[in-house]
Amino acid sequence: MDWSLGQLVISKQGRDVRTAYVIVKIDGDYCYVADGRKTTYLKPKKKNAKHLQVTHTISADIRNTLQNGSIPSDLEIRAFLNQHCCKSRDQEVADVETRCD
């Protein structure tokens, strides 16, 4: 599976099932993900890559920021997730429920 920095993923396993995240670091079979709220860039969640549902949505801004060695703001991560996942709190996006709070 090809994973990319700045990619939108959905958790398939664990307490955070159906939660949308952005990949901020890749380490072998693990991805470090952040949602800009509970899991910030500075304290990302370590997830086994096989427990993440891949999407084909990638934030070019976040990816470029990470590749340049800079730190993306949590506000930027939240804005990207809100734009692509949280059209409304009750709506399912791409047949996957996401937590938006």
C-alpha positions in Angstrom: 0.0 0.0 0.0 1.4 3.4 -0.9 1.1 5.9 1.9 1.9 9.6 1.5 2.5 12.5 3.9 -0.6 14.7 4.0 -2.9 11.9 3.0 -6.4 11.7 4.4 -7.0 8.3 6.1 -9.9 6.8 8.1 -9.3 4.6 11.2 -10.7 1.1 10.8 -9.8 -0.3 14.2 -9.5 0.8 17.8 -11.3 3.3 20.0 -11.1 5.9 17.3 -12.8 3.8 14.6 -14.3 5.9 11.7 -12.1 8.9 12.7 -10.5 11.0 9.9 -6.8 11.8 10.2 -3.9 13.2 8.2 -0.7 11.2 7.9 2.2 13.4 9.4 4.9 10.7 9.5 5.5 7.2 8.1 7.7 4.7 9.9 7.8 1.3 8.3 4.4 -0.4 8.8 3.2 2.4 11.1 1.8 5.8 10.3 1.7 8.7 12.7 -1.6 10.6 12.2 -3.1 13.8 13.5 -6.5 15.4 13.5 -5.5 18.8 14.8 -7.7 18.5 17.8 -7.1 15.6 20.2 -4.1 14.3 18.3 -2.0 17.3 17.3 1.0 17.4 15.1 3.3 17.5 18.1 1.5 14.5 19.7 0.4 12.3 16.8 -1.2 8.9 17.2 0.8 5.9 16.1 -1.4 3.6 14.0 -0.6 0.3 12.3 -1.0 1.0 8.6 -3.3 -2.0 8.1 -5.8 -0.4 10.5 -6.2 2.7 8.2 -8.5 3.0 5.3 -6.7 4.8 2.5 -8.3 7.6 0.5 -6.9 9.3 -2.6 -7.2 12.7 -1.0 -3.9 14.4 -0.2 -3.3 17.9 1.1 -0.5 19.3 -1.1 0.1 22.2 1.4 0.5 19.9 4.3 2.7 17.5 2.3 5.0 20.3 1.1 5.3 21.7 4.6 6.3 18.3 6.0 8.7 17.6 3.2 10.4 21.0 3.8 11.0 20.1 7.4 8.5 22.6 8.7 5.7 22.0 11.1 2.1 22.3 9.8 -0.3 24.1 12.1 -3.1 22.2 13.7 -5.5 24.8 12.4 -4.3 23.9 8.8 -4.9 20.1 9.6 -8.3 20.8 11.0 -9.3 23.0 8.0 -8.2 20.3 5.6 -10.2 17.6 7.4 -13.3 19.9 7.7 -13.1 20.7 4.0 -13.0 17.1 3.0 -14.9 15.2 5.7 -17.2 17.3 7.7 -19.8 18.7 5.4 -22.3 18.3 8.3 -22.1 16.6 11.6 -24.7 14.0 10.6 -23.7 13.3 7.1 -21.6 10.3 6.1 -18.8 11.1 3.7 -17.8 8.4 1.2 -19.8 5.8 3.2 -17.6 6.4 6.3 -18.8 8.2 9.4 -16.2 10.7 10.7 -15.9 12.4 14.0 -16.0 16.2 13.6 -15.9 17.4 17.1 
